[in-house]
């Protein structure tokens, strides 16, 4: 430890013996030479106790009495340090924290630089994006959403769907926040491509229960995507060149206190590998499809003063999908886009108090156009948010507390429909929805006993739209009990309300889905979730977790009309079905870190059902996203300094859907008859991905590596949906019904070159 801590003592200009107090100041960095923000520091002496928080530069300062002093430095994900010495004069302390290997007393199962999952506790996961480069993906870069689908409690959505489902919830029940700004459009083409540029994301925090009262508005999970907030010290460039897409990221310092990170991506899948998407039989697989996307990220940083860090974060993406079928005289164009911008200011008010303030704008829109024969059809929607967030971190009697205020103005256009047939025009425009949402929150982490620690939170939400107003109290409680250094246990309860809801209109995740706000009598969705579990530190390299959950949900929404229904007098209040649901299950994960081989195995056994008066004769039925078994295996192997390999194996039960059980004739017309809602199940989903990385150069500042990846290595035909082919004989007295499975893509190989210098 002596190598990591250096004391620089400065002579006082005054008589030392006349002093009764001295100033202890210092700086805290990580082992990667990055200033650590918000580190908790405690000072203890005889009849004296004080606390401080590292500011935006990792600095701290506090006045202490002369004599023996104990300093404790504590930061999640790092090894705590205790320093003891005799204070004789003003002293400067330079501290370097190393990442933790396994520290269960803070409910952390983490590892050194080889650990991909740096935090695993009571429904929360933190990812080191850099260490996930060996996990196979289509582009040879980390796919955050795909990684989440490989963890317990998160169900993969299958092919042709960029969503993910958490603990039996709907896809719209998950919040994705980019530097605190909500993102409403959550996928590129049908889930094939990673949604975010991993080079621009420093770390990922995932909470399956949204147990932090700072975050609200969703029934299920919260995913935080955090960009780099360290000022770049030198010019740097990194990127990825591949046969499917390419990306580039630049770090540019303007001065010692100002810098910029900028990233961009673009695909050219149609020009290079279009034929690969046309696999198998022409009658079964999707054909004549063109697609392109591009996106960009920007982070501007300025250390405006010693105690103030100013940042501007921006994200923009645009996608376009075109489908043409000459046999059906069909032309379709679908565009969807995101744009967010958020200026923020992090301020250190005092050694015990820090504050962050941010304003943001977020917009998601989609536009679908179809032409078939003489009919032209167009439907569009958007959601816009104008928001402000405030957060203050402080201490009361050694208890860390975070409190704040949030406000957001929602502006939505759920659906705008235009249909033209020759000279006839039919417009169906749902009214725009405006809503105001405000919240105050408080989180506290008191230590009840030496072995029992609580994480308590309360969020109070006020929501108003038109004549509808709601005031909701949302408590969050997590209890952590540390039985020993090897075992810890937790129990939690979370109450959630959701005011904006995603209405899904397609079974394959094509972004014609739209958002609607609680208004005109449509009540907010709500949930109560209970969970229990344990974490085990089996050895230095092996850790595990085991848990269970139960979630009840009310005021769930179902929209059974597909993309749209052409009724001039229709309203969402009449079209939407309102019901209830519940989900429960068991989750387990075994993780190995360190050594040549690392990875994890996760398994989820779960049930999810729904009850709507208008569906299934009012009887309870399986939710579309009910997938009984979800098994994921991730393995990463470092052969030597040049080669490493990755493998993912996924198995999950198929999604539920509704299938006719019989057919009969009325006036020579075949009629379908159903026995129940979601009475059928898709085939089991099975996929194996492999990858290999060959490093030409691999240092801290430079990297040159070829990536070889194969998505769905064994070319398994995982259908995106099932249709029925109905044939009637000439006498129209017999119907032959055959089931056909539609497949979008099968095996997808890719080669890419990653570089950094």
Buried (B, 14 or more C-beta within 10 A) or exposed (E): EEEBBEEEEEEBEEEEEEBEEBBBBBBBBBBEEBBBBBBBBBBBBEEEEBBBBBBBBBBBBBBBBBEEBEBBBBBBBBBBBEBEEEBBBBBBBEBBBBBBBBBBEBBBBBBBEBBBBBBBBBBBBBBBBBBBBBBBBBBBBBBBBBBBBBBBBBBBBBBBBBBBBBBBBBBBBBBBBBBBBBBBBBBBBBBBBBBBBBBBBBBBBBBBBBBBBBBBBBBBBBBBBBBBBBBBEEEBEBBBBBBBBBBBBBBBBEEEBBBBBBBBBEBBBEEEBBEBBEBEEEEBBBEEBBBBBBBBBBBBBBBEEEBBBBBBBBBBBBBBBBBBEEEEEBBBBBBBBBBBBBBBBBBBBEBBBBBBBBBBBBBBBBBBBBBEEEEBBBBBBBBBBBBBBBBBBBBEEEBBBBBBBBBBBBBBBBBBBBBBEEEEEEEBEBEEBBBEBBBBBBBBBBEEEEBEBBBBBBBBBBBBBBEBEBEBEBEBBBBBBBEEEBBBBBBBBBBBBBBBBBBBBBBBBBBBBBBBBBBBEBBBBBBBBBBBBBBBBBEEBBBBBBBBBBBBBBBBBBBBEEBBEEEEEBEBEEBBBBBBBBBBBBBBBBBBBBEEEBBBBBBBBBBBBBBBEEBBEEEBBBBBBBBBEBBBBBBBBBEEEEEBBBBBBBBBBBBBBBBBEEBEEEEEEBEBEEEBBBBBBBBBBBBBBBBBBEBEEBEEEEBBBBBBBBBBBEEBBBBBBBEEEEEBEEEEEEBEBEEEBBBBBBEBBBEBBBBBE
